[in-house]
Amino acid sequence: MRANMRETTLAVFALALLASPAWAGYCGVARYNGVVPCSHQQDCHTVYKTVRCKVYEQKEITCTRTVYDRVCEDKVINVTRMVPETCQKEVCYTVCKPVYETKTRCYTVCKPVWETKTRCYTVCKPVWETHSKEVCYTVCKPVWETKTRCYTVCKPVWETKTRCYTVCKPVWETRQREVQYQVAVKVPYTKTIQVKSGNWTTQTYEVQRPVCKKTVASVGTFEWDACLCKCVYKPGPCVTLTCQGPPIKCCKRVWVPCCIEKTINCCKTVCETRSRTECYKVCTMVPETKTCEYKVCKMVPETRTCNYQVCKMVPEQRSKTVCYKVCKMVPEQRTCEYKVCHMVPEQKTCTYQVCKMVPEQRSKTVCYTVCKPVCEQKTIKVMKCVPRTECYTKTICCPKIICKQVPVCVACEPSCGCAEEPTCGVADSCCN
């Protein structure tokens, strides 16, 4: 396909060269539309040109690949299944019943009363000065040394054991009790308040205009000039004048405040004590015996050898210049205000409830489940991948270079009276 496109392009280019008359001295490469150097008629002839083209050919090749097939196999495994078994037993338990009692007590509360006082104190302000000095110090350089040591390692050995333990199982029981609670009740009342009000009034005021300064030239004079033989006008000196226009009258609105008494309806909240019956649950823990298996790890000692490195620090003396700051404290007098709190005692009374738990003995029958292990065998399906090699064919494109002859038409012009036959490509033509 690319070779066909190249052939088409070359043919179009050759036709474009022959579309208009050209100078034979350049074999038709340079074209001048509508201009002929000489009055003789031009001729053209066909020349074959060799062109190299790239062509792609399709080729089939055989390749191999690995394919995995999934195969099912049967496998027998051991399974332990737990079989539940129900048992019953008589259990005695104690329940605590709450008994509420109301009591009153008096307590003293200290109210804080704040008082402002003033005191003078002295503050030392730090002033820093920078100094430098020579300091000698010791640096320890590490030196490594390899050593060998023997150590004992305990290897764990696991052993399976069985033990019995008691679990407390919760049993819930629903009961009822009287509970007192407070309800907020809204009580309406009337009160008088001060309401801020007012009205707008118009006021008139004057605004002075800005003072303006302007420079004005005074009246000049005519003087006789002997050189020009005529009178010449000379302007007078410049004078600065100050002027101000009349004031501007402006109006503005001013709010005049006033207070008005107004009666409003309010509502306050009062707490009211009420009682209700509510249900609550009591949890009793019932003991239950279970069996479990656990593993015990025993540590068996084993001797091993390892290499380790020991670092020895070798001291080395060095010196350096250190800059340090010295702080001098300069005293300064200041005054501060502080508050002192005086606690004033105040007597208050509060009511609280005391709950006493009264024990009560009860008994009930409890059912519990014990799981016994049962061993059995089970067959399951196991997937397995089996590799195999298969062959397949694919098509590829291979490039190939071919040569072909392409016709090209070249125009030549005759000589301008120098020779009878036309010359093609002659540089020393009479029309050059």
MARMI-59644 format. One line per 5 residues: their letters; for each residue x, y, z of N, C-alpha, C. Coordinates in steps of 0.02 Angstrom, whole numbers. Layout:
REM MARMI-59644
A = X,Y,Z,X,Y,Z,X,Y,Z | ...
***
This chain:
REM MARMI-59644
MRANM = 42,-60,0,0,0,0,44,63,0 | 98,64,40,144,120,40,179,128,-27 | 197,73,-61,229,76,-127,182,109,-178 | 116,93,-176,68,124,-221,63,199,-209 | 65,220,-145,61,291,-129,122,328,-155
RETTL = 182,297,-148,243,329,-173,240,337,-250 | 216,285,-285,211,289,-358,162,344,-379 | 107,351,-344,59,403,-360,88,472,-349 | 127,480,-295,158,545,-279,208,565,-333 | 250,517,-356,300,532,-408,266,550,-474
AVFAL = 212,516,-491,176,531,-553,146,601,-551 | 116,621,-494,87,688,-487,140,741,-493 | 200,728,-461,256,776,-463,280,785,-536 | 286,730,-575,308,734,-645,258,772,-688 | 193,762,-677,142,799,-714,143,872,-698
ALLAS = 158,888,-634,162,959,-614,220,993,-648 | 276,957,-658,333,987,-692,318,1001,-766 | 275,959,-796,259,967,-867,198,1009,-879 | 168,1037,-827,105,1074,-835,116,1140,-869 | 177,1170,-866,191,1235,-896,258,1231,-930
PAWAG = 272,1275,-979,337,1274,-1014,392,1293,-968 | 451,1259,-972,508,1272,-929,569,1283,-973 | 620,1311,-943,684,1323,-976,721,1259,-983 | 743,1242,-1044,777,1178,-1055,844,1175,-1022 | 873,1233,-1004,939,1233,-971,937,1200,-903
YCGVA = 876,1197,-872,868,1166,-806,826,1103,-808 | 815,1075,-869,779,1011,-879,711,1012,-847 | 677,1067,-849,609,1070,-824,601,1076,-750 | 657,1083,-713,651,1088,-640,627,1157,-620 | 659,1210,-651,637,1278,-638,585,1297,-690
RYNGV = 525,1320,-667,470,1334,-711,454,1408,-709 | 437,1436,-770,416,1506,-774,351,1506,-813 | 295,1517,-778,228,1511,-809,219,1564,-863 | 206,1540,-925,190,1585,-979,250,1622,-1008 | 313,1605,-989,372,1641,-1014,414,1591,-1052
VPCSH = 430,1604,-1114,473,1561,-1156,533,1602,-1175 | 596,1579,-1162,655,1619,-1178,662,1632,-1252 | 646,1583,-1293,654,1592,-1365,587,1580,-1399 | 584,1596,-1460,522,1589,-1497,512,1520,-1526 | 560,1473,-1516,554,1405,-1544,507,1364,-1502
QQDCH = 477,1311,-1528,432,1265,-1494,472,1215,-1453 | 452,1201,-1391,487,1155,-1346,463,1084,-1357 | 510,1034,-1345,496,963,-1350,507,930,-1282 | 478,869,-1271,489,831,-1209,497,758,-1226 | 532,721,-1185,541,649,-1194,536,615,-1127
TVYKT = 522,549,-1128,509,509,-1067,572,474,-1044 | 586,480,-979,645,448,-948,620,402,-892 | 647,340,-890,627,293,-837,675,300,-778 | 646,306,-718,685,315,-656,673,256,-609 | 728,232,-579,723,174,-532,705,199,-462
VRCKV = 653,169,-433,628,188,-366,630,127,-321 | 656,136,-259,657,81,-209,595,88,-164 | 558,33,-158,496,33,-118,499,-23,-66 | 467,-9,-9,463,-60,44,394,-92,42 | 392,-159,38,330,-197,34,328,-246,93
YEQKE = 269,-252,124,260,-298,181,224,-361,156 | 253,-419,173,225,-484,155,203,-520,218 | 147,-554,213,121,-593,270,152,-663,270 | 171,-684,332,206,-748,340,178,-783,402 | 164,-848,396,136,-887,452,193,-925,486
ITCTR = 194,-921,554,244,-958,594,207,-999,647 | 240,-1052,670,211,-1097,721,247,-1085,787 | 207,-1076,842,233,-1065,910,201,-1114,958 | 233,-1121,1017,207,-1166,1070,193,-1125,1132 | 144,-1149,1171,127,-1117,1235,103,-1171,1284
TVYDR = 108,-1154,1348,89,-1201,1402,18,-1185,1426 | -26,-1235,1428,-95,-1228,1450,-106,-1273,1511 | -140,-1245,1563,-153,-1282,1625,-226,-1305,1626 | -236,-1372,1636,-303,-1401,1641,-318,-1415,1714 | -378,-1399,1735,-400,-1411,1805,-433,-1480,1810
VCEDK = -408,-1521,1857,-431,-1590,1867,-454,-1597,1940 | -512,-1628,1950,-540,-1639,2017,-517,-1708,2043 | -496,-1709,2107,-476,-1772,2140,-514,-1778,2206 | -528,-1841,2226,-561,-1855,2290,-509,-1862,2345 | -523,-1832,2405,-479,-1835,2462,-519,-1848,2525
VINVT = -497,-1896,2567,-531,-1915,2629,-498,-1880,2686 | -537,-1842,2728,-511,-1806,2786,-550,-1827,2848 | -519,-1818,2907,-551,-1833,2971,-583,-1770,2998 | -648,-1774,3019,-686,-1718,3044,-714,-1736,3112 | -709,-1688,3159,-738,-1696,3226,-800,-1654,3231
RMVPE = -858,-1686,3248,-922,-1652,3253,-945,-1653,3326 | -967,-1595,3350,-990,-1589,3420,-1065,-1603,3423 | -1085,-1651,3466,-1155,-1671,3474,-1180,-1642,3540 | -1231,-1597,3540,-1255,-1567,3603,-1297,-1616,3644 | -1293,-1610,3713,-1332,-1652,3760,-1358,-1607,3816
TCQKE = -1423,-1609,3830,-1455,-1565,3879,-1460,-1600,3947 | -1440,-1563,4003,-1443,-1587,4072,-1478,-1536,4115 | -1503,-1557,4174,-1538,-1513,4222,-1507,-1520,4291 | -1511,-1462,4330,-1487,-1463,4399,-1522,-1408,4439 | -1525,-1417,4505,-1558,-1369,4550,-1505,-1320,4576
VCYTV = -1521,-1254,4571,-1473,-1201,4589,-1507,-1155,4639 | -1472,-1139,4694,-1495,-1090,4744,-1457,-1024,4733 | -1494,-968,4735,-1462,-902,4724,-1494,-851,4770 | -1459,-797,4780,-1481,-742,4824,-1495,-681,4782 | -1553,-648,4794,-1573,-587,4760,-1578,-531,4811
CKPVY = -1549,-472,4795,-1551,-414,4839,-1607,-368,4816 | -1656,-354,4862,-1712,-309,4846,-1696,-239,4873 | -1703,-187,4830,-1687,-120,4853,-1744,-90,4895 | -1726,-55,4951,-1773,-20,4994,-1748,52,5000 | -1789,102,4977,-1769,172,4976,-1794,208,5039
ETKTR = -1751,253,5066,-1767,293,5126,-1745,365,5114 | -1789,414,5129,-1775,485,5117,-1745,517,5181 | -1689,554,5173,-1655,588,5229,-1641,660,5211 | -1631,702,5262,-1617,773,5253,-1553,790,5292 | -1509,832,5260,-1448,852,5294,-1434,926,5278
CYTVC = -1400,958,5325,-1380,1028,5318,-1305,1032,5302 | -1287,1078,5257,-1217,1087,5239,-1203,1161,5230 | -1141,1178,5237,-1118,1248,5233,-1082,1259,5167 | -1101,1313,5132,-1071,1332,5068,-1036,1399,5078 | -975,1405,5053,-937,1467,5057,-944,1505,4991
KPVWE = -972,1567,4995,-980,1609,4936,-918,1653,4928 | -890,1657,4868,-830,1699,4859,-848,1772,4851 | -810,1816,4887,-817,1889,4881,-748,1916,4860 | -746,1949,4801,-683,1971,4773,-669,2044,4791 | -604,2059,4805,-581,2126,4823,-517,2141,4783
TKTRC = -516,2201,4751,-458,2220,4710,-408,2259,4751 | -343,2240,4747,-288,2273,4782,-232,2287,4734 | -188,2335,4755,-130,2355,4714,-67,2344,4754 | -14,2318,4720,50,2308,4753,107,2323,4704 | 164,2342,4734,224,2357,4695,273,2299,4702
YTVCK = 307,2282,4647,356,2228,4648,414,2245,4603 | 469,2212,4615,530,2224,4577,543,2165,4530 | 556,2182,4466,569,2132,4415,640,2141,4390 | 676,2087,4385,745,2089,4359,743,2072,4284 | 763,2120,4242,765,2110,4170,833,2082,4150
PVWET = 834,2029,4110,899,2000,4090,931,2040,4034 | 996,2053,4041,1037,2085,3989,1093,2036,3971 | 1096,2015,3907,1142,1962,3885,1205,1993,3854 | 1263,1964,3871,1328,1982,3843,1360,1919,3814 | 1390,1926,3755,1421,1869,3720,1496,1869,3733
HSKEV = 1524,1811,3756,1596,1801,3768,1617,1737,3733 | 1681,1728,3723,1709,1667,3693,1768,1643,3734 | 1780,1576,3735,1835,1547,3772,1856,1482,3739 | 1917,1461,3754,1945,1398,3727,1927,1341,3775 | 1898,1288,3747,1875,1231,3788,1910,1169,3762
CYTVC = 1938,1131,3808,1967,1065,3792,1917,1011,3809 | 1908,963,3764,1861,909,3776,1890,844,3750 | 1862,790,3775,1886,723,3758,1834,688,3715 | 1857,659,3659,1814,622,3613,1835,549,3615 | 1787,505,3622,1800,433,3624,1789,404,3554
KPVWE = 1840,375,3525,1835,344,3459,1821,269,3467 | 1772,242,3431,1754,171,3440,1803,125,3403 | 1824,71,3436,1866,18,3407,1828,-48,3416 | 1814,-84,3360,1772,-144,3363,1816,-207,3365 | 1793,-255,3405,1829,-319,3414,1777,-376,3413
TKTRC = 1792,-428,3374,1746,-485,3367,1762,-538,3419 | 1709,-563,3454,1715,-615,3505,1662,-669,3494 | 1674,-726,3524,1628,-783,3518,1605,-802,3588 | 1539,-818,3594,1513,-840,3658,1461,-894,3648 | 1451,-933,3699,1402,-988,3698,1342,-966,3741
YTVCK = 1283,-983,3717,1222,-966,3754,1172,-1023,3747 | 1126,-1024,3794,1076,-1077,3798,1008,-1050,3776 | 976,-1087,3731,910,-1068,3705,860,-1122,3726 | 802,-1100,3749,749,-1147,3769,701,-1156,3711 | 695,-1219,3686,650,-1234,3631,581,-1255,3660
PVWET = 527,-1228,3633,461,-1245,3660,437,-1314,3635 | 409,-1354,3683,378,-1419,3667,307,-1416,3694 | 257,-1425,3649,187,-1416,3668,156,-1483,3687 | 112,-1480,3739,77,-1540,3764,4,-1522,3776 | -41,-1565,3753,-113,-1551,3758,-141,-1581,3822
KTRCY = -180,-1540,3862,-210,-1562,3925,-283,-1541,3926 | -322,-1573,3971,-393,-1559,3978,-407,-1537,4050 | -451,-1484,4056,-469,-1461,4123,-543,-1442,4124 | -572,-1442,4184,-642,-1423,4195,-644,-1354,4228 | -692,-1313,4206,-699,-1246,4235,-773,-1229,4241
TVCKP = -788,-1182,4284,-857,-1162,4299,-870,-1094,4268 | -927,-1089,4232,-948,-1027,4199,-1013,-1005,4230 | -1018,-939,4245,-1080,-912,4273,-1124,-888,4216 | -1184,-915,4212,-1231,-899,4159,-1283,-848,4184 | -1291,-790,4151,-1337,-740,4176,-1410,-759,4163
VWETR = -1453,-748,4215,-1526,-759,4210,-1560,-694,4230 | -1601,-667,4185,-1633,-602,4197,-1704,-611,4222 | -1725,-567,4270,-1792,-569,4300,-1821,-498,4300 | -1883,-490,4278,-1914,-424,4274,-1953,-409,4338 | -1942,-348,4367,-1977,-325,4428,-2003,-255,4418
QREVQ = -2045,-232,4467,-2074,-165,4465,-2057,-126,4529 | -2053,-57,4521,-2039,-14,4578,-2068,55,4565 | -2081,93,4620,-2106,161,4616,-2048,209,4612 | -2051,254,4560,-1997,303,4549,-2028,373,4548 | -1997,419,4587,-2020,488,4587,-1977,528,4539
YQVAV = -2011,572,4499,-1976,614,4450,-2008,683,4451 | -1972,731,4424,-1994,801,4423,-2012,821,4352 | -2068,859,4347,-2094,883,4284,-2094,959,4285 | -2069,990,4231,-2068,1063,4225,-2137,1087,4202 | -2171,1130,4244,-2237,1158,4230,-2230,1233,4219
KVPYT = -2257,1259,4164,-2253,1330,4148,-2310,1368,4182 | -2292,1424,4219,-2340,1467,4256,-2337,1537,4226 | -2391,1564,4199,-2390,1632,4169,-2392,1686,4223 | -2359,1744,4209,-2361,1803,4253,-2348,1865,4210 | -2360,1925,4239,-2354,1989,4204,-2302,2032,4238
KTIQV = -2260,2068,4195,-2210,2114,4223,-2203,2174,4176 | -2177,2229,4208,-2168,2292,4172,-2095,2301,4156 | -2080,2321,4092,-2011,2329,4070,-2004,2398,4038 | -1942,2421,4035,-1925,2483,4002,-1903,2468,3930 | -1936,2498,3880,-1921,2488,3810,-1889,2551,3782
KSGNW = -1830,2542,3751,-1796,2599,3721,-1829,2616,3654 | -1849,2681,3646,-1882,2705,3586,-1854,2774,3568 | -1884,2809,3521,-1862,2875,3501,-1893,2894,3434 | -1872,2953,3408,-1896,2977,3344,-1840,3013,3307 | -1850,3022,3242,-1801,3056,3200,-1820,3129,3193
TTQTY = -1769,3176,3201,-1779,3248,3190,-1727,3273,3140 | -1744,3326,3105,-1700,3355,3053,-1664,3415,3082 | -1598,3417,3077,-1556,3472,3099,-1521,3503,3040 | -1511,3571,3043,-1477,3609,2990,-1410,3633,3017 | -1357,3624,2978,-1290,3648,2997,-1255,3674,2935
EVQRP = -1201,3716,2948,-1164,3748,2895,-1094,3716,2890 | -1072,3710,2827,-1006,3683,2812,-966,3737,2775 | -909,3756,2803,-867,3807,2772,-833,3779,2709 | -831,3821,2657,-798,3802,2595,-722,3805,2605 | -683,3767,2566,-610,3770,2574,-582,3835,2548
VCKKT = -525,3857,2577,-490,3918,2558,-447,3904,2497 | -456,3944,2444,-419,3934,2382,-368,3990,2372 | -310,3972,2344,-257,4020,2328,-245,4019,2254 | -243,4080,2222,-229,4084,2151,-181,4142,2137 | -140,4133,2087,-90,4183,2068,-116,4223,2009
VASVG = -115,4291,2015,-142,4337,1963,-86,4386,1945 | -76,4397,1881,-26,4447,1858,-57,4517,1859 | -20,4564,1887,-44,4634,1891,-37,4669,1823 | -66,4728,1818,-67,4766,1754,4,4788,1737 | 27,4776,1674,94,4796,1652,94,4867,1622
TFEWD = 153,4887,1597,163,4954,1567,198,4949,1500 | 188,4999,1458,223,5005,1394,282,5051,1402 | 341,5028,1382,403,5067,1386,435,5072,1316 | 469,5129,1302,503,5141,1238,568,5103,1236 | 578,5063,1182,640,5027,1171,677,5061,1115
ACLCK = 737,5089,1132,775,5127,1083,804,5081,1030 | 818,5019,1046,847,4973,996,796,4954,943 | 733,4943,965,681,4923,918,643,4982,890 | 655,5041,920,620,5102,899,545,5094,903 | 520,5063,958,448,5056,969,436,5043,1043
CVYKP = 372,5048,1062,353,5035,1133,344,4960,1143 | 372,4936,1198,369,4864,1215,330,4857,1280 | 282,4806,1281,241,4795,1341,280,4752,1390 | 283,4774,1452,314,4736,1507,261,4718,1558 | 250,4651,1572,197,4632,1619,216,4650,1691
GPCVT = 165,4660,1733,176,4676,1803,193,4615,1845 | 210,4624,1908,227,4566,1952,167,4523,1967 | 179,4458,1984,125,4410,2001,106,4419,2074 | 41,4418,2088,13,4427,2155,-28,4365,2172 | -19,4336,2235,-57,4278,2258,-116,4301,2298
LTCQG = -177,4282,2278,-239,4302,2311,-271,4243,2346 | -301,4255,2405,-336,4204,2444,-410,4218,2441 | -451,4167,2424,-523,4176,2418,-559,4117,2449 | -620,4129,2475,-661,4077,2506,-733,4090,2489 | -769,4040,2467,-838,4048,2449,-884,4050,2509
PPIKC = -949,4062,2499,-997,4064,2555,-1008,3994,2582 | -1026,3988,2647,-1037,3921,2677,-1096,3884,2645 | -1093,3817,2650,-1145,3774,2621,-1191,3751,2678 | -1257,3759,2668,-1306,3736,2717,-1325,3664,2703 | -1319,3621,2754,-1335,3549,2747,-1385,3529,2799
CKRVW = -1422,3475,2786,-1472,3446,2832,-1453,3375,2847 | -1467,3354,2909,-1455,3285,2929,-1509,3262,2978 | -1522,3196,2978,-1572,3167,3023,-1538,3142,3086 | -1566,3160,3145,-1538,3142,3210,-1589,3101,3248 | -1567,3046,3278,-1612,3003,3317,-1614,3028,3390
VPCCI = -1674,3042,3415,-1683,3066,3484,-1710,3007,3524 | -1669,2976,3569,-1694,2918,3607,-1739,2938,3665 | -1784,2890,3686,-1826,2898,3744,-1847,2829,3769 | -1869,2823,3831,-1889,2759,3862,-1964,2758,3873 | -1995,2699,3859,-2068,2690,3866,-2078,2628,3910
EKTIN = -2124,2634,3959,-2142,2576,4001,-2194,2534,3965 | -2182,2466,3966,-2226,2421,3930,-2238,2359,3973 | -2301,2336,3976,-2319,2276,4015,-2321,2216,3968 | -2284,2164,3986,-2280,2104,3944,-2301,2043,3985 | -2324,1991,3951,-2342,1927,3981,-2282,1880,3978
CCKTV = -2262,1851,4034,-2206,1805,4039,-2229,1738,4065 | -2185,1691,4060,-2200,1623,4083,-2138,1596,4118 | -2146,1569,4178,-2090,1539,4214,-2103,1465,4225 | -2049,1428,4234,-2052,1355,4241,-2045,1336,4314 | -2093,1295,4339,-2093,1271,4408,-2088,1195,4407
CETRS = -2044,1168,4449,-2035,1095,4452,-2089,1064,4496 | -2121,1010,4470,-2175,975,4506,-2155,901,4513 | -2160,874,4573,-2140,805,4587,-2198,758,4574 | -2184,704,4535,-2234,653,4519,-2204,584,4529 | -2245,533,4529,-2222,463,4539,-2250,420,4483
RTECY = -2211,366,4466,-2232,319,4415,-2202,250,4431 | -2232,199,4400,-2210,130,4409,-2170,110,4347 | -2108,86,4358,-2066,66,4303,-2040,-5,4315 | -2027,-40,4262,-2002,-109,4265,-1926,-109,4258 | -1893,-151,4296,-1821,-158,4289,-1803,-232,4293
KVCTM = -1744,-248,4268,-1721,-317,4265,-1666,-329,4316 | -1669,-389,4347,-1618,-411,4396,-1582,-471,4365 | -1517,-467,4364,-1476,-520,4334,-1447,-564,4389 | -1456,-630,4382,-1429,-679,4429,-1381,-725,4391 | -1322,-734,4418,-1271,-775,4386,-1277,-847,4412
VPETK = -1287,-895,4365,-1295,-966,4382,-1231,-1002,4361 | -1198,-1038,4407,-1136,-1073,4388,-1149,-1133,4343 | -1103,-1146,4295,-1109,-1201,4248,-1039,-1230,4236 | -1032,-1296,4236,-967,-1329,4228,-956,-1349,4156 | -896,-1332,4128,-878,-1349,4060,-808,-1378,4058
TCEYK = -793,-1412,4002,-728,-1444,3993,-695,-1416,3930 | -630,-1402,3935,-593,-1374,3877,-523,-1405,3874 | -496,-1405,3815,-428,-1429,3803,-381,-1370,3794 | -321,-1375,3823,-272,-1321,3816,-204,-1352,3807 | -158,-1313,3782,-90,-1335,3770,-43,-1305,3821
VCKMV = 5,-1348,3843,56,-1327,3892,123,-1329,3856 | 160,-1276,3862,225,-1271,3829,280,-1284,3880 | 324,-1332,3864,382,-1346,3905,444,-1324,3867 | 488,-1289,3901,547,-1263,3870,606,-1311,3880 | 635,-1336,3824,692,-1382,3825,755,-1342,3810
PETRT = 806,-1344,3855,867,-1304,3843,909,-1332,3786 | 940,-1286,3747,984,-1302,3692,1042,-1253,3690 | 1103,-1279,3681,1163,-1236,3681,1181,-1216,3610 | 1195,-1151,3599,1213,-1125,3534,1274,-1078,3541 | 1306,-1063,3484,1365,-1020,3483,1352,-962,3434
CNYQV = 1374,-902,3453,1364,-844,3410,1426,-798,3414 | 1436,-760,3362,1490,-710,3359,1460,-641,3370 | 1493,-600,3409,1470,-532,3421,1530,-486,3424 | 1517,-422,3413,1568,-371,3412,1565,-329,3475 | 1625,-313,3501,1631,-272,3562,1664,-207,3541
CKMVP = 1634,-153,3562,1661,-87,3545,1698,-58,3605 | 1761,-40,3596,1801,-7,3648,1811,65,3627 | 1798,109,3675,1803,180,3662,1872,205,3682 | 1911,232,3633,1979,257,3646,1975,333,3653 | 1996,362,3711,1990,434,3721,2041,472,3679
EQRSK = 2020,533,3655,2062,577,3615,2049,649,3636 | 2102,686,3649,2096,755,3672,2090,803,3612 | 2040,849,3615,2029,900,3564,2013,966,3598 | 2016,1020,3559,2000,1087,3585,1959,1125,3533 | 1917,1171,3558,1876,1212,3514,1858,1277,3550
TVCYK = 1839,1326,3510,1819,1392,3536,1743,1393,3543 | 1720,1411,3604,1649,1409,3620,1627,1480,3636 | 1573,1501,3604,1542,1566,3620,1487,1555,3671 | 1486,1595,3723,1435,1588,3775,1409,1657,3794 | 1350,1657,3822,1317,1719,3841,1313,1724,3917
VCKMV = 1324,1785,3943,1320,1799,4015,1260,1844,4026 | 1218,1825,4071,1157,1862,4084,1165,1903,4149 | 1152,1969,4143,1152,2013,4201,1081,2036,4214 | 1060,2030,4276,991,2048,4295,989,2121,4318 | 948,2163,4284,940,2234,4300,873,2242,4335
PEQRT = 871,2268,4397,807,2274,4432,763,2330,4402 | 695,2319,4403,647,2367,4376,584,2364,4419 | 557,2423,4438,499,2428,4481,435,2426,4437 | 386,2385,4457,322,2381,4422,265,2379,4472 | 205,2395,4447,144,2396,4490,92,2352,4456
CEYKV = 57,2313,4496,5,2268,4470,-55,2268,4516 | -112,2254,4487,-174,2246,4525,-193,2173,4529 | -217,2151,4586,-236,2082,4595,-299,2079,4637 | -334,2024,4631,-397,2014,4667,-388,1964,4724 | -420,1979,4780,-419,1936,4840,-489,1910,4851
CHMVP = -494,1846,4860,-560,1815,4869,-569,1798,4943 | -625,1823,4972,-645,1806,5041,-704,1759,5037 | -701,1704,5071,-756,1655,5071,-803,1668,5129 | -867,1682,5114,-919,1696,5164,-962,1634,5172 | -966,1604,5232,-1005,1542,5241,-1080,1555,5235
EQKTC = -1118,1504,5209,-1190,1508,5200,-1219,1439,5212 | -1273,1434,5251,-1305,1371,5269,-1358,1353,5217 | -1357,1287,5195,-1407,1262,5148,-1430,1193,5171 | -1491,1173,5148,-1521,1108,5166,-1538,1071,5102 | -1524,1004,5101,-1540,963,5043,-1571,897,5066
TYQVC = -1611,867,5022,-1645,804,5035,-1617,752,4987 | -1601,691,5012,-1573,638,4970,-1603,571,4991 | -1599,522,4947,-1626,456,4958,-1569,406,4969 | -1581,359,5016,-1533,306,5033,-1565,239,5015 | -1528,199,4977,-1554,134,4955,-1518,79,4995
KMVPE = -1557,35,5027,-1530,-23,5063,-1551,-86,5026 | -1504,-131,5015,-1517,-193,4980,-1530,-248,5031 | -1591,-279,5028,-1612,-332,5075,-1603,-399,5040 | -1562,-445,5064,-1552,-509,5030,-1612,-556,5037 | -1623,-599,4984,-1679,-647,4984,-1656,-710,4949
QRSKT = -1666,-768,4980,-1646,-833,4953,-1700,-862,4908 | -1676,-887,4847,-1722,-919,4799,-1688,-979,4768 | -1729,-1021,4736,-1702,-1081,4702,-1740,-1091,4637 | -1704,-1124,4588,-1734,-1137,4523,-1696,-1195,4489 | -1730,-1222,4437,-1701,-1277,4398,-1671,-1248,4334
VCYTV = -1607,-1266,4322,-1570,-1239,4265,-1555,-1295,4217 | -1568,-1282,4152,-1550,-1329,4100,-1486,-1305,4066 | -1438,-1349,4057,-1376,-1331,4023,-1358,-1384,3972 | -1320,-1365,3923,-1303,-1408,3866,-1228,-1425,3868 | -1212,-1489,3858,-1143,-1512,3856,-1131,-1541,3786
CKPVC = -1077,-1521,3753,-1061,-1544,3686,-1009,-1601,3691 | -1026,-1658,3658,-980,-1715,3657,-951,-1722,3587 | -885,-1731,3580,-855,-1737,3513,-866,-1806,3483 | -882,-1808,3416,-891,-1871,3379,-847,-1866,3317 | -801,-1916,3309,-754,-1917,3253,-784,-1955,3194
EQKTI = -776,-1929,3132,-801,-1962,3072,-757,-1941,3013 | -764,-1977,2957,-726,-1964,2897,-771,-1933,2844 | -739,-1889,2802,-777,-1852,2751,-735,-1848,2687 | -767,-1855,2629,-733,-1852,2564,-748,-1785,2532 | -694,-1751,2510,-702,-1685,2479,-668,-1685,2410
KVMKC = -687,-1636,2369,-658,-1628,2302,-601,-1577,2306 | -542,-1595,2276,-484,-1551,2276,-466,-1538,2203 | -459,-1473,2186,-441,-1452,2118,-365,-1454,2109 | -342,-1480,2050,-271,-1485,2036,-259,-1463,1964 | -205,-1423,1953,-188,-1396,1887,-135,-1441,1854
VPRTE = -149,-1467,1792,-103,-1511,1756,-79,-1473,1694 | -12,-1462,1687,12,-1424,1629,17,-1468,1566 | 6,-1437,1507,15,-1471,1443,36,-1418,1391 | 71,-1441,1340,98,-1397,1288,56,-1404,1224 | 35,-1347,1193,-2,-1348,1131,29,-1301,1080
CYTKT = 20,-1316,1017,48,-1276,963,-7,-1234,932 | 13,-1172,909,-34,-1128,876,4,-1090,821 | -33,-1064,773,-5,-1029,715,-26,-956,717 | 22,-912,701,6,-840,699,38,-810,637 | 10,-755,613,32,-721,552,69,-657,571
ICCPK = 129,-647,539,168,-587,550,182,-553,484 | 199,-488,485,215,-449,425,290,-439,421 | 322,-459,364,394,-452,355,406,-399,301 | 450,-350,315,465,-298,265,511,-325,209 | 502,-299,148,542,-320,90,552,-259,44
IICKQ = 615,-248,20,632,-192,-24,631,-216,-97 | 592,-181,-141,588,-198,-213,606,-135,-253 | 631,-145,-313,648,-91,-359,601,-93,-419 | 576,-35,-443,532,-32,-501,549,31,-542 | 532,30,-607,546,84,-653,483,128,-658
VPVCV = 493,194,-648,439,243,-650,451,290,-709 | 405,299,-757,415,346,-814,410,417,-791 | 458,461,-813,459,532,-797,468,569,-863 | 425,618,-878,428,658,-940,467,720,-926 | 524,733,-966,569,790,-958,563,832,-1020
ACEPS = 555,900,-1012,548,946,-1068,616,974,-1086 | 631,982,-1152,694,1010,-1177,677,1065,-1227 | 719,1119,-1231,707,1174,-1277,759,1172,-1334 | 743,1198,-1393,792,1201,-1448,838,1259,-1438 | 893,1260,-1475,942,1314,-1470,916,1375,-1507
CGCAE = 940,1433,-1485,916,1496,-1513,960,1516,-1571 | 959,1479,-1626,997,1495,-1686,1068,1471,-1684 | 1089,1440,-1629,1158,1416,-1624,1164,1347,-1654 | 1111,1305,-1649,1112,1236,-1676,1042,1219,-1697 | 1035,1171,-1744,969,1152,-1768,935,1104,-1719
EPTCG = 969,1061,-1684,939,1012,-1639,931,1043,-1569 | 879,1023,-1531,870,1050,-1463,921,1020,-1415 | 939,1061,-1368,987,1040,-1316,950,1034,-1250 | 966,983,-1213,934,970,-1147,987,972,-1094 | 980,1017,-1048,1026,1020,-992,1090,1053,-1008
VADSC = 1098,1091,-1066,1160,1124,-1083,1162,1191,-1046 | 1215,1203,-1009,1219,1262,-968,1239,1323,-1007 | 1279,1314,-1063,1305,1372,-1101,1260,1387,-1161 | 1195,1386,-1153,1148,1402,-1208,1152,1476,-1221 | 1129,1496,-1282,1132,1567,-1300,1081,1607,-1262
CN = 1031,1572,-1234,978,1607,-1196,990,1611,-1122 | 1048,1585,-1099,1062,1586,-1028,1070,1659,-1005
***
